[in-house]
């Protein structure tokens, strides 16, 4: 079993620019709809099993939450399910929004 790593938003942004990453957001659905990292997908109890079945466990997986705390638990969970390259993003979406406002998408009309 591998361990997840904690990285900064800047490191995550650089990683996303250099290679294809799976980016997941574990915040609640309304928060995700109001703004999320462009290219990320909402990961919750409803779609977790599908994600585990359909995603590549060897691809870099970046985990966002609000501030970087809950993402550590989610990242650990993924490593326990044989994901080999998992990153918890320190500062979470709140720091990302401040640093990279041009890389925010919404799903609200």
Secondary structure, DSSP 8 states (H G I E B T S, - for coil): ----EEE-HHHHHHHHHHS--EEEE-S-HHHHHH-EETT-EE--TTTHHHHHHHS-TTS-EEEE-SSSSHHHHHHHHHHHTT-SSEEEETTHHHHHHHH-GGGEE----
